[in-house]
Amino acid sequence: MTYRPEKRIAFGPPMKERIPALLYLAFALTVSAVIFYGQNAPSSSRIFQYVVEGDRHRLVPSSVCAIILCVSALAMVLREQMRGVIVHPDGIELRELLGFGLPRVRRFAWSQIDRMSVPSAQAGAGGAGAVQRGKPSSNIRLDLWDGSRTWLPDVGDKIALSVMLERVALARAIPIEGGTGLVDDLGNPLQDDG
């Protein structure tokens, strides 16, 4: 009987890739708070004059600007959260963003994977590795049944993803190059520990 994990687990992008979206959200919330304060400030204050009375001469009112900023910042944060790797019972799913923010989802069934290359735990933790074909050796590589190769995108918890894929590969008899050295029993890689 072939091994099937019980549930799906998502691995999001690393924090260093989320920081620009979070900074933009903080900026949008700050500008919106200043605009909201300016609209409710005493009519003799400079901020009231700039925000409310200055709207007479603007093409876009300040409240509309605040709404547009907040909605676009929230959309950027949500878009960043949709990237990463999802391990599910039928295989693995890679979610990436292409140019102009276009999403790309690639799904591979476990039967399509001929071999996995899993880095050691030290390389996954940020160790320096050799570069081959433009991809660092600390990334997880999948060799597919059609002879092509694909690298998994960076995720926030690379060691946990490596261990999970290594356990699934052992259970499904998928050959592994390298390895984390952290897998000591087969068990269910998607089972809750607690």
N, CA, C and O atoms as a DFTB+ gen file, in Angstrom:
776 C
 N C O
     1  1       0.844      -1.178       0.000
     2  2       0.000       0.000       0.000
     3  2       0.887       1.238       0.000
     4  3       1.873       1.301       0.735
     5  1       0.539       2.217      -0.821
     6  2       1.313       3.435      -0.949
     7  2       0.952       4.415       0.157
     8  3      -0.209       4.538       0.546
     9  1       1.959       5.101       0.650
    10  2       1.780       6.045       1.750
    11  2       1.059       7.301       1.274
    12  3       1.397       7.851       0.226
    13  1       0.064       7.759       2.040
    14  2      -0.659       9.018       1.777
    15  2      -0.712       9.827       3.060
    16  3      -1.293       9.377       4.048
    17  1      -0.111      11.027       3.064
    18  2      -0.239      11.881       4.245
    19  2      -1.705      12.211       4.515
    20  3      -2.526      12.197       3.598
    21  1      -2.035      12.510       5.780
    22  2      -3.417      12.713       6.184
    23  2      -3.955      14.116       5.921
    24  3      -5.147      14.265       5.652
    25  1      -3.127      15.135       5.990
    26  2      -3.603      16.510       5.815
    27  2      -2.562      17.330       5.082
    28  3      -1.442      16.878       4.848
    29  1      -2.953      18.551       4.723
    30  2      -2.022      19.430       4.018
    31  2      -1.408      20.427       4.991
    32  3      -2.057      20.898       5.925
    33  1      -0.142      20.732       4.744
    34  2       0.584      21.685       5.579
    35  2       1.249      22.704       4.655
    36  3       1.913      22.347       3.681
    37  1       1.056      23.977       4.983
    38  2       1.604      25.058       4.167
    39  2       2.857      25.632       4.824
    40  3       2.922      25.789       6.043
    41  1       3.834      25.937       3.999
    42  2       5.066      26.595       4.422
    43  2       5.150      27.910       3.661
    44  3       5.306      27.913       2.440
    45  1       5.046      29.025       4.373
    46  2       5.039      30.349       3.757
    47  2       6.438      30.856       3.469
    48  3       7.429      30.217       3.822
    49  1       6.511      32.018       2.821
    50  2       7.819      32.588       2.477
    51  2       8.572      33.039       3.723
    52  3       7.960      33.257       4.769
    53  1       9.892      33.181       3.624
    54  2      10.677      33.642       4.785
    55  2      10.350      35.086       5.144
    56  3       9.841      35.844       4.319
    57  1      10.646      35.449       6.372
    58  2      10.322      36.784       6.882
    59  2      11.026      37.877       6.082
    60  3      10.464      38.956       5.896
    61  1      12.239      37.621       5.607
    62  2      12.959      38.658       4.860
    63  2      12.228      39.044       3.571
    64  3      12.409      40.154       3.070
    65  1      11.412      38.147       3.033
    66  2      10.639      38.467       1.838
    67  2       9.293      39.099       2.187
    68  3       8.654      39.694       1.320
    69  1       8.856      38.981       3.430
    70  2       7.595      39.588       3.863
    71  2       7.778      41.026       4.356
    72  3       6.809      41.781       4.428
    73  1       8.999      41.405       4.691
    74  2       9.258      42.713       5.302
    75  2       8.800      43.887       4.427
    76  3       8.184      44.804       4.971
    77  1       9.058      43.926       3.106
    78  2       8.586      45.080       2.321
    79  2       7.072      45.273       2.386
    80  3       6.595      46.403       2.491
    81  1       6.321      44.182       2.324
    82  2       4.862      44.295       2.397
    83  2       4.418      44.790       3.766
    84  3       3.490      45.592       3.865
    85  1       5.072      44.318       4.819
    86  2       4.711      44.763       6.163
    87  2       5.078      46.223       6.389
    88  3       4.347      46.943       7.069
    89  1       6.198      46.670       5.830
    90  2       6.576      48.082       5.928
    91  2       5.585      48.972       5.185
    92  3       5.226      50.048       5.664
    93  1       5.150      48.522       4.024
    94  2       4.158      49.284       3.263
    95  2       2.831      49.355       4.022
    96  3       2.176      50.398       4.023
    97  1       2.434      48.263       4.663
    98  2       1.215      48.270       5.472
    99  2       1.346      49.247       6.647
   100  3       0.409      49.984       6.952
   101  1       2.505      49.247       7.299
   102  2       2.721      50.181       8.408
   103  2       2.662      51.628       7.922
   104  3       2.083      52.486       8.590
   105  1       3.260      51.901       6.758
   106  2       3.200      53.245       6.180
   107  2       1.764      53.645       5.873
   108  3       1.351      54.761       6.189
   109  1       1.001      52.750       5.261
   110  2      -0.389      53.050       4.901
   111  2      -1.236      53.299       6.143
   112  3      -2.068      54.206       6.153
   113  1      -1.031      52.507       7.185
   114  2      -1.793      52.702       8.420
   115  2      -1.412      54.021       9.101
   116  3      -2.269      54.692       9.675
   117  1      -0.133      54.392       9.037
   118  2       0.311      55.661       9.619
   119  2      -0.309      56.846       8.885
   120  3      -0.821      57.770       9.517
   121  1      -0.265      56.823       7.564
   122  2      -0.857      57.914       6.777
   123  2      -2.362      57.980       7.030
   124  3      -2.917      59.069       7.174
   125  1      -3.022      56.831       7.086
   126  2      -4.465      56.815       7.344
   127  2      -4.792      57.349       8.727
   128  3      -5.782      58.059       8.900
   129  1      -3.973      57.014       9.710
   130  2      -4.200      57.524      11.069
   131  2      -4.024      59.038      11.117
   132  3      -4.785      59.725      11.797
   133  1      -3.031      59.564      10.405
   134  2      -2.817      61.012      10.368
   135  2      -4.007      61.695       9.691
   136  3      -4.470      62.738      10.153
   137  1      -4.497      61.110       8.603
   138  2      -5.650      61.692       7.906
   139  2      -6.891      61.642       8.799
   140  3      -7.640      62.616       8.873
   141  1      -7.109      60.519       9.471
   142  2      -8.263      60.393      10.365
   143  2      -8.165      61.403      11.516
   144  3      -9.154      62.039      11.878
   145  1      -6.974      61.539      12.077
   146  2      -6.783      62.507      13.150
   147  2      -7.018      63.931      12.641
   148  3      -7.634      64.748      13.324
   149  1      -6.522      64.219      11.438
   150  2      -6.685      65.552      10.869
   151  2      -8.138      65.901      10.616
   152  3      -8.528      67.059      10.763
   153  1      -8.946      64.922      10.239
   154  2     -10.365      65.178      10.004
   155  2     -11.126      65.437      11.305
   156  3     -12.159      66.106      11.293
   157  1     -10.630      64.918      12.416
   158  2     -11.302      65.084      13.706
   159  2     -10.613      66.100      14.616
   160  3     -11.037      66.293      15.755
   161  1      -9.575      66.738      14.135
   162  2      -8.835      67.718      14.937
   163  2      -9.629      69.020      15.024
   164  3     -10.551      69.241      14.239
   165  1      -9.274      69.874      15.970
   166  2      -9.934      71.190      16.049
   167  2      -9.713      71.984      14.761
   168  3      -8.659      71.875      14.134
   169  1     -10.687      72.767      14.376
   170  2     -10.638      73.473      13.091
   171  2      -9.530      74.526      13.029
   172  3      -9.191      74.992      11.941
   173  1      -8.968      74.905      14.159
   174  2      -7.892      75.891      14.150
   175  2      -6.505      75.259      14.012
   176  3      -5.518      75.976      13.851
   177  1      -6.419      73.937      14.074
   178  2      -5.102      73.274      14.012
   179  2      -4.587      73.236      12.574
   180  3      -5.359      73.280      11.616
   181  1      -3.275      73.154      12.452
   182  2      -2.636      73.104      11.125
   183  2      -2.964      71.807      10.398
   184  3      -3.132      71.810       9.179
   185  1      -3.057      70.691      11.134
   186  2      -3.339      69.420      10.467
   187  2      -4.761      69.402       9.912
   188  3      -4.996      68.827       8.849
   189  1      -5.709      70.019      10.610
   190  2      -7.082      70.118      10.096
   191  2      -7.090      70.952       8.810
   192  3      -7.748      70.592       7.835
   193  1      -6.367      72.049       8.817
   194  2      -6.312      72.906       7.641
   195  2      -5.682      72.177       6.460
   196  3      -6.138      72.313       5.325
   197  1      -4.628      71.400       6.733
   198  2      -3.954      70.684       5.646
   199  2      -4.833      69.566       5.094
   200  3      -4.952      69.407       3.880
   201  1      -5.452      68.787       5.993
   202  2      -6.209      67.612       5.543
   203  2      -7.579      68.006       4.997
   204  3      -7.914      67.637       3.872
   205  1      -8.371      68.742       5.761
   206  2      -9.754      69.021       5.373
   207  2      -9.845      70.197       4.415
   208  3     -10.447      70.083       3.347
   209  1      -9.257      71.318       4.784
   210  2      -9.364      72.496       3.929
   211  2      -8.519      72.350       2.661
   212  3      -8.846      72.931       1.626
   213  1      -7.458      71.592       2.740
   214  2      -6.622      71.363       1.557
   215  2      -7.291      70.466       0.528
   216  3      -6.883      70.455      -0.634
   217  1      -8.318      69.708       0.933
   218  2      -9.021      68.838      -0.012
   219  2      -9.756      69.614      -1.095
   220  3     -10.075      69.056      -2.145
   221  1     -10.024      70.877      -0.858
   222  2     -10.713      71.691      -1.865
   223  2      -9.893      71.811      -3.147
   224  3     -10.447      71.943      -4.238
   225  1      -8.578      71.764      -3.008
   226  2      -7.703      71.995      -4.151
   227  2      -7.077      70.697      -4.686
   228  3      -6.244      70.743      -5.591
   229  1      -7.462      69.576      -4.148
   230  2      -6.871      68.294      -4.578
   231  2      -7.815      67.551      -5.515
   232  3      -9.036      67.678      -5.427
   233  1      -7.212      66.767      -6.421
   234  2      -8.019      65.919      -7.298
   235  2      -8.634      64.750      -6.527
   236  3      -9.794      64.392      -6.734
   237  1      -7.831      64.163      -5.632
   238  2      -8.293      63.019      -4.841
   239  2      -8.355      63.454      -3.381
   240  3      -7.349      63.895      -2.826
   241  1      -9.517      63.336      -2.755
   242  2      -9.617      63.710      -1.341
   243  2      -8.728      62.822      -0.467
   244  3      -8.424      61.685      -0.829
   245  1      -8.324      63.345       0.663
   246  2      -7.408      62.612       1.540
   247  2      -8.032      61.317       2.065
   248  3      -7.321      60.328       2.243
   249  1      -9.324      61.301       2.313
   250  2      -9.953      60.070       2.803
   251  2      -9.924      58.975       1.736
   252  3      -9.735      57.804       2.065
   253  1     -10.104      59.332       0.479
   254  2     -10.020      58.355      -0.616
   255  2      -8.580      57.852      -0.749
   256  3      -8.345      56.668      -0.989
   257  1      -7.638      58.750      -0.594
   258  2      -6.223      58.357      -0.635
   259  2      -5.910      57.356       0.474
   260  3      -5.199      56.377       0.246
   261  1      -6.439      57.598       1.673
   262  2      -6.203      56.678       2.793
   263  2      -6.812      55.312       2.518
   264  3      -6.201      54.286       2.821
   265  1      -8.005      55.292       1.949
   266  2      -8.657      54.005       1.627
   267  2      -7.858      53.250       0.583
   268  3      -7.640      52.046       0.717
   269  1      -7.421      53.944      -0.453
   270  2      -6.632      53.292      -1.510
   271  2      -5.323      52.744      -0.952
   272  3      -4.931      51.623      -1.276
   273  1      -4.648      53.528      -0.117
   274  2      -3.393      53.062       0.490
   275  2      -3.617      51.819       1.340
   276  3      -2.866      50.851       1.223
   277  1      -4.637      51.830       2.190
   278  2      -4.881      50.689       3.085
   279  2      -5.262      49.436       2.313
   280  3      -4.779      48.346       2.618
   281  1      -6.128      49.586       1.315
   282  2      -6.551      48.421       0.537
   283  2      -5.376      47.838      -0.255
   284  3      -5.214      46.619      -0.310
   285  1      -4.562      48.693      -0.864
   286  2      -3.423      48.171      -1.633
   287  2      -2.378      47.526      -0.728
   288  3      -1.769      46.525      -1.105
   289  1      -2.164      48.092       0.467
   290  2      -1.202      47.490       1.397
   291  2      -1.707      46.148       1.903
   292  3      -0.934      45.197       2.017
   293  1      -2.993      46.061       2.206
   294  2      -3.566      44.794       2.645
   295  2      -3.494      43.743       1.537
   296  3      -3.207      42.576       1.803
   297  1      -3.754      44.155       0.303
   298  2      -3.642      43.231      -0.831
   299  2      -2.211      42.740      -1.004
   300  3      -1.989      41.574      -1.330
   301  1      -1.248      43.614      -0.791
   302  2       0.159      43.214      -0.914
   303  2       0.535      42.200       0.165
   304  3       1.240      41.230      -0.115
   305  1       0.073      42.418       1.391
   306  2       0.361      41.468       2.474
   307  2      -0.298      40.119       2.189
   308  3       0.327      39.076       2.386
   309  1      -1.538      40.124       1.731
   310  2      -2.223      38.874       1.410
   311  2      -1.562      38.144       0.247
   312  3      -1.466      36.917       0.254
   313  1      -1.107      38.894      -0.747
   314  2      -0.418      38.275      -1.884
   315  2       0.864      37.589      -1.434
   316  3       1.192      36.504      -1.915
   317  1       1.592      38.217      -0.512
   318  2       2.818      37.613      -0.001
   319  2       2.534      36.318       0.753
   320  3       3.339      35.388       0.720
   321  1       1.403      36.259       1.424
   322  2       1.059      35.059       2.203
   323  2       0.664      33.888       1.312
   324  3       0.670      32.745       1.770
   325  1       0.324      34.140       0.062
   326  2      -0.096      33.064      -0.828
   327  2       1.078      32.357      -1.495
   328  3       0.867      31.428      -2.275
   329  1       2.294      32.770      -1.211
   330  2       3.462      32.120      -1.800
   331  2       3.953      31.014      -0.885
   332  3       3.623      30.990       0.301
   333  1       4.732      30.109      -1.425
   334  2       5.353      29.083      -0.606
   335  2       5.146      27.686      -1.158
   336  3       4.937      27.489      -2.355
   337  1       5.212      26.711      -0.241
   338  2       5.102      25.293      -0.589
   339  2       4.008      24.680       0.264
   340  3       3.916      24.944       1.463
   341  1       3.178      23.854      -0.368
   342  2       2.137      23.134       0.355
   343  2       2.340      21.647       0.122
   344  3       2.366      21.178      -1.016
   345  1       2.483      20.914       1.219
   346  2       2.593      19.456       1.151
   347  2       1.214      18.912       1.473
   348  3       0.658      19.216       2.529
   349  1       0.654      18.107       0.572
   350  2      -0.679      17.560       0.798
   351  2      -0.696      16.076       0.470
   352  3       0.293      15.546      -0.036
   353  1      -1.798      15.398       0.750
   354  2      -1.826      13.941       0.585
   355  2      -1.478      13.450      -0.807
   356  3      -0.907      12.368      -0.948
   357  1      -1.804      14.212      -1.836
   358  2      -1.567      13.737      -3.203
   359  2      -0.218      14.146      -3.773
   360  3       0.191      13.627      -4.811
   361  1       0.480      15.062      -3.120
   362  2       1.755      15.510      -3.655
   363  2       2.205      16.807      -3.031
   364  3       1.986      17.066      -1.847
   365  1       2.844      17.619      -3.862
   366  2       3.414      18.871      -3.387
   367  2       2.995      19.981      -4.347
   368  3       2.863      19.759      -5.550
   369  1       2.790      21.162      -3.805
   370  2       2.325      22.303      -4.588
   371  2       3.267      23.476      -4.340
   372  3       3.559      23.822      -3.195
   373  1       3.738      24.082      -5.425
   374  2       4.644      25.224      -5.347
   375  2       3.893      26.459      -5.791
   376  3       3.317      26.479      -6.879
   377  1       3.893      27.494      -4.958
   378  2       3.220      28.747      -5.283
   379  2       4.246      29.853      -5.337
   380  3       4.948      30.122      -4.362
   381  1       4.323      30.494      -6.497
   382  2       5.322      31.535      -6.717
   383  2       4.669      32.746      -7.364
   384  3       3.557      32.658      -7.885
   385  1       5.363      33.877      -7.328
   386  2       4.917      35.077      -8.013
   387  2       5.881      35.374      -9.150
   388  3       7.097      35.405      -8.961
   389  1       5.325      35.589     -10.320
   390  2       6.120      35.958     -11.476
   391  2       6.164      37.480     -11.581
   392  3       5.711      38.176     -10.672
   393  1       6.697      37.993     -12.665
   394  2       6.724      39.432     -12.870
   395  2       5.332      40.031     -12.891
   396  3       4.372      39.364     -13.276
   397  1       5.219      41.269     -12.487
   398  2       3.956      41.996     -12.407
   399  2       2.979      41.359     -11.427
   400  3       1.777      41.611     -11.504
   401  1       3.478      40.537     -10.505
   402  2       2.626      39.950      -9.477
   403  2       1.736      38.820      -9.956
   404  3       0.789      38.452      -9.260
   405  1       2.013      38.260     -11.121
   406  2       1.197      37.152     -11.623
   407  2       1.549      35.871     -10.860
   408  3       2.727      35.531     -10.746
   409  1       0.551      35.160     -10.340
   410  2       0.837      33.940      -9.586
   411  2       1.074      32.747     -10.514
   412  3       0.563      32.691     -11.632
   413  1       1.868      31.796     -10.010
   414  2       2.078      30.542     -10.716
   415  2       2.001      29.427      -9.693
   416  3       2.708      29.445      -8.685
   417  1       1.144      28.461      -9.956
   418  2       0.985      27.306      -9.080
   419  2       1.378      26.079      -9.873
   420  3       0.839      25.823     -10.950
   421  1       2.321      25.320      -9.335
   422  2       2.731      24.063      -9.962
   423  2       2.473      22.936      -8.980
   424  3       2.875      23.011      -7.819
   425  1       1.805      21.892      -9.445
   426  2       1.483      20.739      -8.610
   427  2       2.199      19.510      -9.156
   428  3       2.234      19.261     -10.361
   429  1       2.763      18.757      -8.227
   430  2       3.424      17.514      -8.601
   431  2       2.898      16.409      -7.702
   432  3       2.920      16.530      -6.477
   433  1       2.427      15.339      -8.309
   434  2       2.001      14.174      -7.538
   435  2       3.253      13.450      -7.062
   436  3       4.320      13.578      -7.661
   437  1       3.115      12.694      -5.984
   438  2       4.272      11.963      -5.460
   439  2       4.829      11.017      -6.513
   440  3       6.038      10.794      -6.564
   441  1       3.963      10.456      -7.355
   442  2       4.438       9.508      -8.372
   443  2       5.237      10.190      -9.474
   444  3       5.938       9.506     -10.220
   445  1       5.158      11.510      -9.604
   446  2       5.923      12.234     -10.612
   447  2       7.347      12.537     -10.162
   448  3       8.176      12.943     -10.976
   449  1       7.640      12.349      -8.894
   450  2       8.954      12.695      -8.357
   451  2       9.840      11.452      -8.372
   452  3       9.543      10.460      -7.707
   453  1      10.931      11.517      -9.137
   454  2      11.866      10.396      -9.223
   455  2      12.934      10.449      -8.143
   456  3      13.393       9.410      -7.669
   457  1      13.334      11.653      -7.751
   458  2      14.417      11.801      -6.787
   459  2      14.291      13.158      -6.110
   460  3      13.833      14.129      -6.712
   461  1      14.709      13.210      -4.840
   462  2      14.750      14.477      -4.104
   463  2      16.177      14.748      -3.675
   464  3      16.918      13.833      -3.317
   465  1      16.548      16.003      -3.716
   466  2      17.824      16.424      -3.178
   467  2      17.526      17.320      -1.988
   468  3      17.039      18.439      -2.151
   469  1      17.820      16.824      -0.787
   470  2      17.529      17.538       0.448
   471  2      18.846      17.972       1.069
   472  3      19.731      17.139       1.264
   473  1      19.002      19.263       1.387
   474  2      20.256      19.733       1.974
   475  2      20.396      19.261       3.415
   476  3      19.425      18.843       4.044
   477  1      21.605      19.335       3.919
   478  2      21.816      19.006       5.325
   479  2      21.183      20.082       6.186
   480  3      20.891      21.174       5.698
   481  1      20.970      19.790       7.450
   482  2      20.346      20.751       8.361
   483  2      21.211      22.000       8.506
   484  3      20.674      23.091       8.695
   485  1      22.538      21.871       8.424
   486  2      23.414      23.033       8.545
   487  2      23.275      23.929       7.317
   488  3      23.262      25.152       7.457
   489  1      23.172      23.357       6.123
   490  2      23.007      24.166       4.909
   491  2      21.639      24.813       4.878
   492  3      21.510      25.941       4.402
   493  1      20.593      24.125       5.380
   494  2      19.249      24.685       5.407
   495  2      19.126      25.817       6.392
   496  3      18.244      26.665       6.258
   497  1      20.004      25.846       7.389
   498  2      19.951      26.905       8.398
   499  2      20.686      28.158       7.949
   500  3      20.794      29.120       8.709
   501  1      21.194      28.155       6.717
   502  2      21.816      29.380       6.216
   503  2      23.298      29.235       5.965
   504  3      23.983      30.235       5.751
   505  1      23.820      28.004       5.984
   506  2      25.226      27.804       5.707
   507  2      25.549      28.127       4.262
   508  3      24.674      28.078       3.398
   509  1      26.811      28.459       4.000
   510  2      27.202      28.796       2.640
   511  2      27.331      27.516       1.837
   512  3      27.909      26.534       2.303
   513  1      26.798      27.531       0.650
   514  2      26.850      26.349      -0.188
   515  2      27.280      26.714      -1.591
   516  3      27.269      27.884      -1.975
   517  1      27.659      25.704      -2.349
   518  2      28.056      25.943      -3.722
   519  2      26.822      26.267      -4.551
   520  3      25.702      25.884      -4.210
   521  1      27.051      26.977      -5.641
   522  2      25.954      27.341      -6.522
   523  2      26.059      26.493      -7.774
   524  3      27.118      26.407      -8.396
   525  1      24.927      25.857      -8.141
   526  2      24.909      25.088      -9.364
   527  2      23.688      25.488     -10.177
   528  3      22.560      25.462      -9.684
   529  1      23.927      25.851     -11.410
   530  2      22.879      26.305     -12.322
   531  2      22.074      27.459     -11.747
   532  3      20.865      27.535     -11.961
   533  1      22.716      28.341     -11.034
   534  2      22.047      29.525     -10.531
   535  2      21.219      29.316      -9.276
   536  3      20.603      30.266      -8.790
   537  1      21.183      28.108      -8.736
   538  2      20.406      27.832      -7.531
   539  2      21.356      27.417      -6.421
   540  3      22.239      26.591      -6.654
   541  1      21.203      27.966      -5.219
   542  2      22.071      27.560      -4.121
   543  2      21.809      26.113      -3.732
   544  3      20.694      25.609      -3.867
   545  1      22.859      25.456      -3.246
   546  2      22.718      24.044      -2.909
   547  2      21.881      23.838      -1.655
   548  3      21.531      22.702      -1.335
   549  1      21.550      24.914      -0.931
   550  2      20.745      24.756       0.269
   551  2      19.258      24.658      -0.047
   552  3      18.460      24.458       0.868
   553  1      18.856      24.792      -1.317
   554  2      17.457      24.643      -1.695
   555  2      17.138      23.186      -1.986
   556  3      18.006      22.408      -2.380
   557  1      15.885      22.838      -1.787
   558  2      15.426      21.476      -2.053
   559  2      15.135      21.350      -3.544
   560  3      14.484      22.211      -4.135
   561  1      15.619      20.277      -4.138
   562  2      15.439      20.052      -5.573
   563  2      14.635      18.782      -5.791
   564  3      14.838      17.778      -5.110
   565  1      13.722      18.840      -6.747
   566  2      12.949      17.668      -7.146
   567  2      13.340      17.294      -8.568
   568  3      13.280      18.126      -9.474
   569  1      13.741      16.042      -8.764
   570  2      13.979      15.517     -10.105
   571  2      12.706      14.796     -10.513
   572  3      12.264      13.869      -9.834
   573  1      12.119      15.223     -11.621
   574  2      10.818      14.719     -12.023
   575  2      10.936      13.568     -13.013
   576  3      11.999      13.322     -13.584
   577  1       9.836      12.877     -13.200
   578  2       9.788      11.685     -14.040
   579  2      10.128      11.979     -15.495
   580  3      10.594      11.085     -16.202
   581  1       9.905      13.224     -15.971
   582  2      10.174      13.556     -17.371
   583  2      11.609      14.034     -17.600
   584  3      11.939      14.487     -18.696
   585  1      12.459      13.937     -16.584
   586  2      13.856      14.322     -16.706
   587  2      14.132      15.772     -16.327
   588  3      15.290      16.189     -16.303
   589  1      13.114      16.531     -16.036
   590  2      13.322      17.932     -15.653
   591  2      13.584      18.029     -14.153
   592  3      13.335      17.094     -13.392
   593  1      14.086      19.175     -13.766
   594  2      14.351      19.454     -12.347
   595  2      13.622      20.728     -11.966
   596  3      13.448      21.631     -12.785
   597  1      13.201      20.787     -10.721
   598  2      12.606      22.007     -10.204
   599  2      13.068      22.209      -8.775
   600  3      13.198      21.259      -8.004
   601  1      13.314      23.471      -8.436
   602  2      13.736      23.819      -7.090
   603  2      12.549      24.396      -6.346
   604  3      11.776      25.175      -6.904
   605  1      12.407      24.021      -5.105
   606  2      11.337      24.563      -4.283
   607  2      11.705      25.987      -3.882
   608  3      12.875      26.272      -3.627
   609  1      10.724      26.885      -3.823
   610  2      11.024      28.255      -3.400
   611  2      11.428      28.294      -1.928
   612  3      11.143      27.367      -1.170
   613  1      12.089      29.369      -1.538
   614  2      12.480      29.532      -0.135
   615  2      11.234      29.621       0.734
   616  3      10.234      30.237       0.366
   617  1      11.324      28.991       1.891
   618  2      10.225      29.026       2.859
   619  2      10.780      29.477       4.202
   620  3      11.991      29.484       4.418
   621  1       9.881      29.852       5.094
   622  2      10.288      30.341       6.403
   623  2      10.912      29.271       7.265
   624  3      11.893      29.541       7.958
   625  1      10.375      28.060       7.248
   626  2      10.879      26.963       8.073
   627  2      11.421      25.874       7.158
   628  3      10.793      24.834       6.960
   629  1      12.608      26.138       6.602
   630  2      13.197      25.237       5.608
   631  2      13.558      23.879       6.203
   632  3      13.457      22.863       5.515
   633  1      13.974      23.843       7.456
   634  2      14.356      22.569       8.076
   635  2      13.132      21.686       8.277
   636  3      13.195      20.484       8.020
   637  1      12.017      22.260       8.734
   638  2      10.797      21.463       8.918
   639  2      10.298      20.916       7.590
   640  3       9.854      19.769       7.523
   641  1      10.363      21.719       6.530
   642  2       9.967      21.241       5.209
   643  2      10.890      20.130       4.737
   644  3      10.430      19.134       4.179
   645  1      12.194      20.295       4.958
   646  2      13.157      19.265       4.557
   647  2      12.893      17.951       5.275
   648  3      12.905      16.887       4.656
   649  1      12.655      18.022       6.576
   650  2      12.386      16.806       7.360
   651  2      11.106      16.138       6.877
   652  3      11.060      14.918       6.719
   653  1      10.059      16.940       6.642
   654  2       8.797      16.368       6.187
   655  2       8.951      15.685       4.837
   656  3       8.466      14.570       4.648
   657  1       9.623      16.345       3.897
   658  2       9.804      15.741       2.574
   659  2      10.696      14.513       2.637
   660  3      10.499      13.555       1.890
   661  1      11.669      14.544       3.521
   662  2      12.541      13.383       3.673
   663  2      11.751      12.185       4.220
   664  3      11.942      11.057       3.767
   665  1      10.882      12.428       5.175
   666  2      10.064      11.337       5.731
   667  2       9.083      10.794       4.702
   668  3       8.876       9.584       4.620
   669  1       8.472      11.688       3.911
   670  2       7.556      11.231       2.862
   671  2       8.319      10.439       1.814
   672  3       7.831       9.414       1.339
   673  1       9.510      10.901       1.446
   674  2      10.307      10.192       0.444
   675  2      10.704       8.808       0.946
   676  3      10.677       7.844       0.182
   677  1      11.071       8.700       2.213
   678  2      11.411       7.387       2.755
   679  2      10.202       6.455       2.741
   680  3      10.334       5.273       2.421
   681  1       9.047       6.970       3.079
   682  2       7.839       6.146       3.116
   683  2       7.396       5.727       1.725
   684  3       6.829       4.647       1.558
   685  1       7.641       6.552       0.738
   686  2       7.180       6.261      -0.615
   687  2       8.299       5.713      -1.503
   688  3       8.103       5.562      -2.709
   689  1       9.449       5.417      -0.937
   690  2      10.597       4.842      -1.651
   691  2      11.083       5.756      -2.776
   692  3      11.431       5.286      -3.860
   693  1      11.102       7.047      -2.515
   694  2      11.671       8.016      -3.450
   695  2      13.137       8.197      -3.055
   696  3      13.420       8.547      -1.909
   697  1      14.077       7.968      -3.980
   698  2      15.496       8.138      -3.632
   699  2      15.801       9.569      -3.195
   700  3      15.254      10.531      -3.732
   701  1      16.696       9.685      -2.198
   702  2      17.050      10.978      -1.634
   703  2      18.547      11.192      -1.778
   704  3      19.346      10.320      -1.438
   705  1      18.920      12.363      -2.286
   706  2      20.323      12.785      -2.284
   707  2      20.507      13.695      -1.078
   708  3      19.703      14.600      -0.857
   709  1      21.536      13.468      -0.314
   710  2      21.773      14.280       0.880
   711  2      20.821      13.860       1.983
   712  3      20.480      12.683       2.104
   713  1      20.406      14.795       2.765
   714  2      19.488      14.507       3.861
   715  2      19.795      15.396       5.047
   716  3      20.921      15.863       5.216
   717  1      18.789      15.624       5.859
   718  2      18.957      16.503       7.008
   719  2      19.688      15.826       8.147
   720  3      20.365      16.490       8.932
   721  1      19.559      14.502       8.249
   722  2      20.120      13.785       9.378
   723  2      19.239      13.874      10.606
   724  3      19.647      13.456      11.689
   725  1      18.033      14.411      10.456
   726  2      17.133      14.597      11.583
   727  2      16.002      13.575      11.623
   728  3      15.216      13.567      12.570
   729  1      15.909      12.716      10.614
   730  2      14.832      11.729      10.565
   731  2      15.339      10.442      11.193
   732  3      16.277       9.820      10.694
   733  1      14.697      10.044      12.314
   734  2      15.131       8.816      12.967
   735  2      14.063       7.722      12.943
   736  3      14.399       6.544      13.065
   737  1      12.786       8.079      12.790
   738  2      11.752       7.056      12.617
   739  2      10.805       7.521      11.526
   740  3      10.668       8.718      11.273
   741  1      10.162       6.577      10.893
   742  2       9.323       6.899       9.762
   743  2       8.045       7.582      10.210
   744  3       7.815       8.722       9.807
   745  1       7.230       6.983      10.988
   746  2       6.002       7.589      11.489
   747  2       5.212       8.292      10.391
   748  3       5.458       8.062       9.207
   749  1       4.283       9.132      10.768
   750  2       3.492       9.910       9.830
   751  2       4.012      11.336       9.832
   752  3       3.893      12.009      10.855
   753  1       4.590      11.838       8.728
   754  2       5.182      13.167       8.728
   755  2       4.167      14.286       8.874
   756  3       4.539      15.407       9.220
   757  1       2.908      14.015       8.623
   758  2       1.899      15.066       8.698
   759  2       1.010      14.900       9.936
   760  3      -0.003      15.586      10.068
   761  1       1.379      14.015      10.818
   762  2       0.582      13.779      12.019
   763  2       0.944      14.827      13.078
   764  3       2.106      15.213      13.214
   765  1      -0.073      15.282      13.827
   766  2       0.177      16.230      14.909
   767  2       1.012      15.559      15.984
   768  3       0.769      14.403      16.333
   769  1       2.004      16.284      16.515
   770  2       2.860      15.721      17.554
   771  2       2.202      15.766      18.925
   772  3       2.526      14.948      19.786
   773  1       1.279      16.711      19.148
   774  2       0.717      16.872      20.469
   775  2      -0.636      16.419      20.539
   776  3      -1.257      16.489      21.600
